[in-house]
């Protein structure tokens, strides 16, 4: 058994490789309500800290599909203790819909002795105040396939049926070696574990660079679930993972194909307008005291470089397929403007 488990759902054990707890609450919200949770507009609240890459995925998908009216959004602050994410960005430190100070309260409302990390994203049933699920890989798939009656006009098909096998295959490789790979390097408990994770990460990034050298998106000529899953790690790479997690063979900005691909997505409505670099850096550098005991948060890197031309249009493709871009974010869901270092 690992020594500690925190609100990121991570296990840390000195001398061992990093081991993520993947035992999530597997209930699903579906059209037929087979798990007891039917799709119903206004009933559920998505709790998704902007700092967290896993939560960031759900914010992007919710925006691209236009689910803002159907599923409300609660935003915890970027820092937390071992117990829970907290709503310190809201007036009085209380979520205005759920009336709670800690996400832990929603977990305990359903599971009084919940033994695992209090993770985001989580979906909470508003009438009861109880958590429904924190199964982040399934949440976005269900937004795409179960909530279709509430999609906006022009919503893209992010999980097209004829490409699902290919999307799942690429997404699994990205999760294992990149999304979770940076954590395996950053939280490694031994030199050997770190070096193995480091090599695996950059081997996979090289593989992705080769794949994306001749096609604009990961699977087909439109944005899919696979691109969203890779993007949230790439968006954090130079700001956090390169230094904080010692993933320092190359910065993202030094990998031309991936850097152009990431900027292309960042500049696509629904992606960059969900990224808050200030919250991202505050989370990693302040919460992970075992990695950064000084608590000093870096000033850089320059955020405005994300808006420089990327040239990926030359590869063709249509970001939203037959659909359209989402409208601008709601006023209360806007992120700060990018800052130069």
Residue pairs with C-beta under 8 A, 6 or more apart in sequence:
2 11
2 12
2 13
2 16
2 19
3 11
3 12
3 13
3 14
4 11
4 12
4 82
5 11
5 21
5 116
5 117
6 12
6 82
6 117
7 80
7 81
7 82
7 83
7 84
7 85
7 117
7 118
7 119
8 52
8 117
8 119
8 287
9 20
9 21
9 116
9 117
9 119
10 18
10 20
10 21
10 117
10 183
10 187
11 18
11 19
11 20
11 21
12 18
12 187
12 189
12 290
13 19
13 189
14 189
15 189
15 190
16 189
16 190
16 193
17 184
17 188
17 189
17 190
17 193
17 196
17 197
18 183
18 184
18 186
18 187
18 188
18 189
18 193
18 197
20 180
20 183
21 116
21 117
23 116
24 119
24 133
24 134
24 135
24 136
24 138
25 131
25 132
25 133
25 134
25 135
26 133
26 135
26 138
27 35
27 36
27 37
27 132
27 133
27 135
28 34
28 35
28 37
28 133
28 135
28 138
28 142
28 146
29 35
29 37
29 38
29 39
29 44
29 123
29 132
29 133
29 142
29 146
29 147
30 37
30 38
30 39
30 142
30 146
31 38
31 39
31 146
31 149
32 38
33 39
37 44
37 125
37 132
37 133
39 146
39 147
39 149
39 150
41 69
41 70
41 71
41 150
42 70
42 72
42 126
43 125
43 126
43 127
44 71
44 72
44 123
44 124
44 125
44 126
44 132
45 71
45 72
45 73
45 74
45 95
45 97
45 98
45 123
45 124
45 126
46 58
46 59
46 62
46 71
46 72
46 73
46 74
46 121
46 122
46 123
46 139
47 55
47 74
47 75
47 76
47 85
47 95
47 103
47 106
47 120
47 121
47 122
47 123
47 124
48 55
48 56
48 58
48 59
48 73
48 74
48 75
48 120
48 121
49 55
49 75
49 76
49 77
49 78
49 85
49 120
49 279
49 283
50 56
50 59
50 75
50 78
50 274
50 275
50 276
50 279
50 280
50 335
51 78
51 276
51 279
51 280
51 282
51 283
51 284
52 120
52 121
52 283
53 179
53 232
53 233
53 235
53 236
54 119
54 120
54 121
54 136
54 179
54 232
55 120
55 121
55 136
56 232
56 235
56 274
56 275
57 121
57 136
57 140
57 228
57 229
57 232
58 121
58 136
58 139
58 140
58 143
59 73
59 274
60 228
60 231
60 232
60 270
60 271
60 274
61 67
61 140
61 143
61 144
61 158
61 225
61 228
62 68
62 71
62 73
62 143
63 270
63 273
63 274
63 326
63 329
64 155
64 156
64 158
64 223
64 270
64 320
64 326
65 143
65 144
65 147
65 151
65 152
65 155
65 156
65 158
66 150
66 151
66 152
66 153
66 155
66 326
66 327
67 143
67 147
67 150
67 151
67 152
68 330
68 333
69 150
70 147
70 150
71 123
71 143
71 147
72 97
72 126
73 333
74 87
74 95
74 97
74 98
74 124
75 87
75 89
75 90
76 85
76 86
76 87
76 88
76 89
76 103
76 120
77 85
77 86
77 87
77 88
77 89
77 279
78 276
78 278
78 279
78 280
78 282
78 283
78 286
79 88
79 282
79 283
79 286
79 287
80 86
80 287
83 102
83 104
83 118
84 102
84 103
84 104
84 105
84 118
85 102
85 103
85 104
85 118
85 120
86 93
86 101
86 102
86 103
87 93
87 94
87 95
87 100
87 101
87 102
87 103
90 96
93 101
94 100
94 101
95 101
97 126
98 105
98 106
98 124
98 126
98 129
99 129
100 106
100 129
102 118
103 118
103 120
103 122
104 118
105 129
106 122
106 124
106 129
106 130
106 131
107 114
107 118
107 122
107 131
108 114
109 128
109 129
109 130
109 131
110 128
110 130
110 131
111 131
119 134
119 136
120 134
121 134
121 136
121 139
122 131
122 132
122 133
122 134
123 131
123 132
123 133
123 134
123 139
124 130
124 131
124 132
125 131
125 132
133 139
137 175
140 158
140 225
140 228
141 159
141 225
144 157
144 158
144 159
144 225
145 159
152 326
153 324
154 320
154 323
154 324
155 323
156 222
156 223
156 319
156 320
156 321
156 323
157 222
157 321
157 323
158 223
158 224
158 225
158 228
159 167
159 224
159 225
160 220
160 222
160 224
163 219
163 220
163 224
166 219
166 220
167 218
167 219
167 224
167 225
167 226
170 218
170 219
170 226
171 225
171 226
171 229
173 204
173 207
174 204
174 208
174 226
174 229
174 230
174 233
175 229
177 200
177 201
177 203
177 204
178 201
178 204
178 205
178 208
178 230
178 233
179 229
179 230
179 232
179 233
181 197
181 200
181 201
181 204
182 201
182 233
182 237
182 241
182 245
182 247
183 245
184 193
184 197
184 200
184 201
185 194
185 197
185 198
185 201
185 241
185 245
185 246
185 247
186 241
186 244
186 245
186 246
186 247
186 288
186 291
187 245
187 291
188 194
188 197
194 246
198 246
198 247
198 249
201 247
202 247
202 249
202 250
205 250
205 255
205 258
208 218
208 230
208 258
209 255
209 256
209 257
209 258
210 257
211 218
212 218
212 257
212 258
212 261
213 257
214 315
215 221
215 315
215 317
216 261
216 264
216 312
216 313
216 315
216 316
216 317
217 223
217 224
217 226
217 227
217 317
218 224
218 226
218 227
218 230
219 226
219 227
221 316
221 317
221 318
222 317
222 318
222 319
222 320
222 321
223 265
223 268
223 319
223 320
227 265
231 262
231 265
231 266
231 271
233 241
234 252
234 258
234 261
234 262
234 265
235 262
235 266
235 275
235 280
236 280
236 284
237 247
237 251
237 252
238 251
238 252
238 253
238 301
239 277
239 280
239 281
239 298
239 301
240 280
240 281
240 284
240 285
241 247
242 248
242 251
242 252
243 298
244 284
244 285
244 288
244 291
244 292
245 291
252 258
252 259
252 262
253 259
253 301
253 305
260 310
260 311
260 312
261 310
261 312
262 306
263 306
263 307
263 308
263 310
263 312
264 310
264 312
265 271
265 272
266 272
266 275
266 306
266 307
267 306
267 307
267 310
268 319
268 325
269 325
269 326
269 328
270 325
270 326
272 306
273 328
273 329
273 334
273 335
274 329
274 335
275 335
276 335
276 336
277 303
277 338
277 339
278 336
281 297
281 298
282 297
284 291
284 292
285 292
285 295
285 296
285 297
285 298
286 292
286 295
286 297
289 295
299 341
300 341
301 341
302 339
302 340
302 341
303 338
303 339
303 340
303 341
304 338
304 339
304 340
306 338
307 338
319 325
329 335
